[in-house]
Amino acid sequence: MTEAGWTILSEGADYAVNADIALSPGESDVLEELSQEYLESSRLLPVADRLQARQLLEQLLMGVCRKKYLLLESSRAERVLRVAESNLSGLAFFDFLLADPELEEVSVIGPNKPVYVFHRSRGWLKTAFALTSQDCAVDLVNKMARPLGRRITLQNPRLDALLPDGSRLHATLAPVAVNGFEITLRKFREKPFTVPELVSNGTLSPRIAAALWLIMLSESSLAVAGNTGGGKTTLLNALFSFIPSRERIVAIEQTPELSLPQPHVVRLVASDDLSVSLHALVKDSLRMRPDRVVIGEVRDAAEAGALFDSLLAGQARGTYCTVHANSAQECLTRLKRLGAEHDELSSLSFIAVCKRVLEHAGRRPVERRRLTELAAVENGSALKLAGFDRKAGRFTVFNDAALIRVLAGVMALPPEAVRQRLDEMEQYLVGLDGASFNDCAEAFERFLE
């Protein structure tokens, strides 16, 4: 398969794909001739989709076998067809990796080097795949980016894009990539995580999830902070299942990344090419009567300015965003460095920090996603309320009195009523384990009736 620009390494892999694709020398010869005939045929009669490509390959394979006087068993023929289809109309070995729902990221680090994958429960693993040529790397990236009208070239050796399926693609060529080329593809779950699912997998505790439910129902703003790959967008998407379906949401982003489940969502994207800024879109949203405003990820001064434009306008029940930061206090510090005044910080009500953390309970460290901190913003500083206590190895409420006081304030309820509501919500959430995203959203609305 080196003719296709990739190969299967003989040893040292930590991860194996669930597909029979290792070809014998004879099958590789058949694959090479089949590929040549396919390319010639498709030039004369363009192939519209993968179904047509598969049908054409099946016809051509019969001709190749007749020409070579071969009788391939059905399993061997299927193996050759599987590899040919992925090479010619798919994304080569990426097809086999992306078929695994447990993989979150695929990383190519250079020619003839093992491709790495990030497994949801096992972390980084080495595969047996390797790209052998820069031409194949360029072809793969351009196939992925073709629906967007984007390309990577030697003259433009860097590409950063959000693909139509929600995956994030980053690729570079030499001289930017020291090893020659680099490809990182972060894929997202087709079915979004639910809040009960985040509770069952240890990202949240039922008590913290109940507190976040009250926060989302109140007229409060929330920033979800964390490190790269910590689950910030996943958590924010899940929290929006708490929002009643009748509410109108306006999402304003520099790069479209959110996948909000509500029926009444207006999505706006800033464009430098069209001179449409985030500030302009936030101003537009003032005339759109939103119940909730989502700014997306705050990475620079323009996005921070748009966030505080929305917060200080007081136009909706809540404004939401994600920020790269390792703690609630670091989140506030970062926002200040991006231009926010100290007095403006208190317009942000709460910060939830969701991170990838290493836990050392056994000999081998295990990486987990945890909500390490839920904090209220008071007088421009973070007041830590609850989160995952790494020393104790469990979730805890660090300051129960402050949690009840803060929630009572935003809900305009007596403290005892808030405590009772939290208890009821906590039990209700536990009972929804295993429900789908839509079922959870409907159940949350029924709870409020």
C-alpha positions in Angstrom: 0.0 0.0 0.0 3.0 2.3 -0.1 1.9 3.2 -3.7 -1.1 4.9 -2.1 1.2 7.0 0.1 0.7 5.0 3.4 1.7 1.7 4.9 1.1 -0.6 7.8 4.1 -0.9 10.1 5.0 -4.3 11.2 5.3 -3.9 15.0 5.0 -1.7 18.1 1.3 -0.6 17.7 -0.8 0.0 20.8 -4.0 0.4 18.9 -5.5 -2.0 16.2 -8.4 -1.0 13.9 -11.4 -3.2 13.8 -11.0 -3.9 10.0 -9.3 -6.6 7.9 -7.0 -4.5 5.7 -3.6 -6.1 5.8 -3.0 -7.3 2.2 -0.8 -10.1 1.0 1.8 -9.3 -1.7 -0.5 -10.9 -4.3 -3.5 -8.8 -3.1 -1.3 -5.7 -3.2 -0.6 -6.4 -6.9 -4.3 -6.7 -7.6 -4.9 -3.4 -5.6 -2.3 -1.6 -7.7 -3.8 -2.6 -11.0 -7.4 -2.1 -9.8 -6.4 1.5 -8.7 -4.9 2.3 -12.1 -8.0 1.1 -13.9 -10.3 3.0 -11.6 -8.4 6.2 -12.2 -8.6 5.7 -16.0 -12.3 4.9 -15.9 -13.3 7.7 -13.5 -11.6 10.2 -15.8 -13.9 9.2 -18.6 -17.0 8.9 -16.4 -16.7 10.9 -13.2 -17.9 9.2 -10.0 -20.6 11.0 -8.1 -20.3 9.4 -4.7 -18.8 6.5 -2.7 -21.7 4.2 -3.6 -20.9 4.7 -7.3 -17.2 4.3 -6.6 -17.8 1.0 -4.8 -19.9 -0.3 -7.7 -17.3 0.7 -10.3 -14.5 -0.9 -8.2 -16.5 -4.2 -8.0 -16.9 -4.3 -11.8 -13.3 -3.4 -12.4 -12.0 -6.0 -9.9 -13.8 -8.8 -11.8 -12.0 -7.6 -15.0 -8.6 -7.5 -13.2 -9.1 -11.0 -11.9 -10.1 -12.4 -15.3 -7.1 -10.7 -16.9 -4.8 -12.3 -14.2 -6.6 -15.6 -14.2 -7.3 -15.2 -10.5 -10.1 -16.6 -8.4 -10.3 -14.5 -5.3 -12.2 -15.8 -2.3 -15.0 -13.4 -1.3 -13.1 -12.4 1.9 -10.0 -11.6 0.0 -11.9 -9.7 -2.7 -13.7 -7.7 0.1 -10.3 -6.8 1.7 -9.0 -5.5 -1.6 -12.2 -3.5 -2.3 -12.2 -2.1 1.2 -8.7 -0.7 0.9 -9.2 0.5 -2.7 -12.4 2.3 -1.8 -10.8 4.1 1.1 -7.7 5.1 -1.0 -9.6 6.3 -4.0 -12.9 7.7 -2.8 -12.3 8.0 1.0 -9.6 9.2 3.3 -7.2 6.3 3.2 -6.5 4.8 6.7 -8.3 7.7 8.3 -11.6 5.9 7.3 -10.8 3.0 9.5 -9.7 5.1 12.5 -12.7 7.5 12.3 -15.1 4.5 12.3 -14.2 4.0 16.0 -16.5 6.1 18.2 -14.1 6.0 21.1 -11.4 7.9 19.2 -11.3 11.7 19.7 -8.2 12.7 17.8 -5.9 11.5 15.0 -2.4 12.9 14.7 0.1 12.5 11.9 3.5 13.7 12.9 5.6 13.2 9.8 6.6 10.8 7.0 7.2 7.1 7.9 6.3 7.9 11.6 3.5 6.0 13.4 0.1 7.8 13.4 -1.2 8.4 16.9 -4.8 8.4 18.1 -6.4 9.7 21.3 -8.7 7.1 22.8 -11.5 8.3 25.1 -10.6 6.0 27.9 -7.0 4.9 27.1 -5.4 8.2 26.1 -2.7 8.5 23.4 -2.0 5.3 21.5 0.3 4.4 18.7 -1.2 2.9 15.5 0.4 0.7 12.9 -0.3 3.3 10.1 2.2 5.7 8.7 2.1 8.2 5.8 5.0 7.7 3.4 4.7 10.7 1.1 4.0 14.4 1.4 1.8 14.2 -1.8 -0.5 11.8 0.1 -0.6 14.1 3.1 -1.6 17.0 0.8 -4.2 15.0 -1.0 -5.8 13.8 2.3 -5.9 17.3 3.8 -7.4 18.8 0.6 -10.0 16.0 0.4 -11.1 16.9 3.9 -11.2 20.6 3.2 -12.7 20.5 -0.3 -16.3 21.1 0.9 -15.1 24.3 2.4 -13.3 25.5 -0.8 -10.0 25.4 1.1 -6.6 24.0 0.2 -3.1 23.5 1.6 -0.2 24.1 -0.7 3.5 24.6 -0.6 2.8 28.4 -1.0 0.1 28.3 1.7 1.5 25.6 4.1 -1.0 26.0 6.9 -4.6 25.1 7.1 -7.0 25.4 10.1 -10.6 24.6 9.5 -13.9 23.3 10.9 -15.2 20.5 8.7 -18.9 20.1 7.9 -19.3 17.2 10.3 -18.0 19.4 13.2 -14.4 17.9 13.2 -11.5 20.3 13.6 -8.7 20.0 11.1 -5.2 21.5 11.5 -2.4 20.8 9.0 1.0 22.2 8.2 3.7 21.5 5.6 7.4 22.3 5.6 9.0 24.6 6.4 6.4 25.3 9.1 6.3 21.5 10.0 9.9 20.5 10.9 9.2 16.9 10.1 7.8 17.7 6.7 4.1 17.6 7.4 1.6 17.4 10.3 -2.1 16.6 10.4 -4.3 16.8 13.5 -8.0 15.9 13.2 -10.2 16.2 16.3 -13.5 14.6 15.8 -16.7 15.1 17.7 -19.3 12.7 18.8 -22.3 12.3 16.5 -24.6 12.1 19.6 -23.8 14.9 22.0 -23.1 14.0 25.7 -26.0 14.4 28.0 -25.7 15.8 31.5 -26.6 12.5 33.1 -24.0 10.8 30.9 -21.3 13.3 32.1 -22.4 12.4 35.7 -22.1 8.7 35.1 -18.7 9.0 33.4 -17.3 11.0 36.3 -17.0 14.4 34.7 -19.6 15.9 37.1 -21.2 14.9 40.4 -25.0 14.9 40.6 -24.8 17.8 43.1 -22.7 19.9 40.9 -24.9 19.1 37.9 -28.0 20.2 39.9 -26.2 23.5 40.8 -25.4 24.1 37.1 -29.1 23.4 36.3 -30.2 26.1 38.7 -27.5 28.4 37.2 -28.8 27.8 33.7 -32.4 28.5 34.7 -31.4 31.8 36.5 -30.5 35.1 34.9 -26.8 34.3 35.2 -23.9 34.3 32.8 -21.4 31.5 32.7 -17.9 30.9 31.3 -16.7 27.4 30.8 -12.9 27.3 31.2 -10.4 24.5 30.9 -7.3 23.2 29.0 -7.1 22.0 25.4 -9.3 19.0 24.9 -10.7 19.3 28.4 -14.4 19.1 27.3 -15.3 22.8 27.4 -17.5 22.8 24.3 -18.9 19.4 25.3 -20.0 20.7 28.7 -21.5 23.9 27.4 -23.5 22.0 24.7 -24.8 19.6 27.4 -25.8 22.4 29.8 -28.0 23.9 27.1 -30.3 20.9 27.4 -31.4 22.6 30.7 -32.7 25.6 28.7 -36.4 25.4 27.9 -37.1 24.8 24.2 -39.3 27.9 23.9 -36.3 30.2 24.5 -34.5 32.0 21.6 -30.7 31.6 21.5 -28.3 33.7 19.4 -24.9 32.1 19.0 -22.1 34.5 17.8 -18.8 33.0 16.9 -15.5 33.7 15.2 -15.3 30.0 14.2 -18.5 27.9 14.3 -17.9 25.2 16.8 -21.0 24.9 19.0 -23.8 22.4 18.2 -26.7 23.6 20.3 -29.7 21.3 20.4 -32.5 23.8 20.8 -35.0 24.3 18.0 -34.9 28.2 18.1 -31.2 28.9 17.5 -29.8 31.7 15.4 -26.1 31.2 14.4 -24.0 34.2 13.3 -20.3 34.0 12.3 -17.9 36.9 12.0 -16.0 37.3 8.8 -12.8 39.3 8.3 -13.2 39.0 4.5 -16.7 40.7 4.7 -15.6 43.1 7.4 -18.2 41.7 9.8 -16.8 41.8 13.3 -18.0 40.2 16.5 -18.7 43.6 17.9 -21.0 44.3 15.0 -22.8 41.0 15.5 -23.3 41.6 19.2 -24.8 45.0 18.3 -27.1 43.3 15.8 -28.2 40.8 18.5 -29.6 43.7 20.6 -32.3 43.9 17.9 -33.0 40.2 17.8 -34.6 39.7 21.2 -32.5 36.8 22.4 -33.2 34.9 25.6 -29.6 33.6 25.7 -26.4 34.8 23.9 -23.4 32.5 23.3 -20.2 34.2 22.2 -18.3 31.0 21.6 -14.6 30.7 22.5 -12.8 33.8 23.8 -9.2 33.7 22.5 -8.3 37.3 21.8 -9.2 40.9 22.6 -11.9 41.2 19.9 -13.7 38.1 21.3 -13.3 39.4 24.9 -14.7 42.7 23.9 -17.7 41.1 22.3 -18.3 39.0 25.4 -18.4 42.1 27.7 -20.4 44.1 25.2 -23.1 41.4 25.5 -22.7 41.0 29.3 -22.9 44.8 30.0 -25.8 45.3 27.6 -27.9 43.2 29.9 -29.9 42.1 26.9 -30.6 38.4 27.7 -31.2 36.0 30.6 -27.6 34.9 30.2 -24.4 35.2 28.1 -22.1 32.2 27.8 -18.6 31.5 26.4 -15.6 29.2 26.7 -12.1 30.3 27.7 -8.7 28.5 27.8 -7.7 28.7 31.5 -6.7 26.2 34.2 -8.7 27.7 37.0 -11.5 30.2 37.6 -9.1 32.8 38.9 -6.8 32.3 35.9 -9.9 32.7 33.7 -10.5 36.2 35.2 -6.8 37.1 34.9 -6.9 36.1 31.2 -9.9 38.2 30.5 -8.2 41.2 32.2 -5.2 40.7 30.0 -7.5 40.6 27.0 -8.8 44.1 27.9 -11.5 43.6 30.5 -11.6 46.1 33.3 -11.7 44.8 36.9 -15.1 46.3 37.5 -16.5 44.6 34.4 -15.5 41.1 35.6 -18.4 40.9 38.0 -20.9 41.0 35.1 -19.8 37.4 34.6 -21.7 35.4 37.2 -20.1 32.0 37.3 -17.1 30.0 35.9 -17.1 26.2 35.5 -13.6 24.7 34.9 -13.6 21.4 33.0 -10.1 19.9 32.5 -8.1 16.8 31.5 -6.4 15.7 34.6 -3.9 12.9 35.3 -4.9 10.6 38.2 -2.2 8.4 39.8 -4.2 5.9 41.7 -2.4 3.0 40.0 1.1 2.6 38.6 0.1 4.0 35.3 -1.4 7.5 35.3 -4.9 7.7 33.9 -6.3 10.8 32.2 -9.8 11.8 33.1 -12.0 14.8 32.3 -13.3 16.4 35.5 -15.1 19.5 36.5 -12.4 20.7 38.8 -14.1 23.9 39.9 -17.4 25.7 40.0 -16.9 29.3 41.1 -19.0 32.4 41.6 -17.5 35.8 40.5 -17.8 38.3 43.3 -16.1 41.7 43.3 -13.9 40.7 40.3 -12.6 37.6 42.1 -13.4 33.9 41.9 -15.2 32.3 44.9 -14.7 28.5 44.7 -17.9 26.7 45.5 -17.5 23.1 44.4 -15.5 20.7 42.2 -13.3 17.7 42.0 -10.9 17.3 45.0 -7.9 15.6 43.5 -6.3 14.8 46.8 -9.5 13.2 48.1 -10.3 11.6 44.7 -13.9 12.7 44.8 -16.2 15.6 44.0 -17.1 17.9 46.9 -18.8 21.1 47.8 -16.0 23.2 49.2 -18.2 25.9 50.6 -21.8 24.7 51.1 -23.0 27.9 52.8 -21.6 30.1 50.0 -23.1 27.8 47.3 -26.6 28.0 48.8 -26.2 31.8 49.4 -25.1 32.5 45.8 -27.8 30.3 44.3 -30.4 31.8 46.5 -29.3 35.2 45.3 -29.5 34.4 41.6 -32.8 32.5 42.0 -34.4 35.0 44.4 -35.4 32.2 46.7 -34.9 31.5 50.4 -31.9 29.4 51.2 -33.9 26.4 52.4 -36.0 26.4 49.2 -32.8 26.3 47.2 -31.4 23.4 49.2 -34.6 21.5 48.7 -34.6 22.3 44.9 -31.0 21.0 44.7 -31.9 17.8 46.4 -34.9 17.2 44.1 -32.9 18.0 41.0 -30.0 15.8 42.1 -32.3 12.8 42.5 -34.1 13.5 39.2 -30.8 13.7 37.3 -29.6 10.3 38.6 -32.9 8.8 37.4 -32.2 9.9 33.8 -29.0 7.9 33.3 -29.1 6.3 29.9 -31.6 8.7 28.4 -30.9 10.3 25.0 -30.1 14.0 24.6 -33.6 14.8 23.4 -35.2 12.7 26.0 -33.2 14.5 28.7 -34.2 17.9 27.4 -37.8 16.9 27.4 -37.5 15.5 30.9 -35.9 18.7 32.2 -38.9 20.6 30.9 -41.3 18.2 32.5 -39.6 18.7 35.8 -40.3 22.4 35.6 -44.1 22.0 35.0 
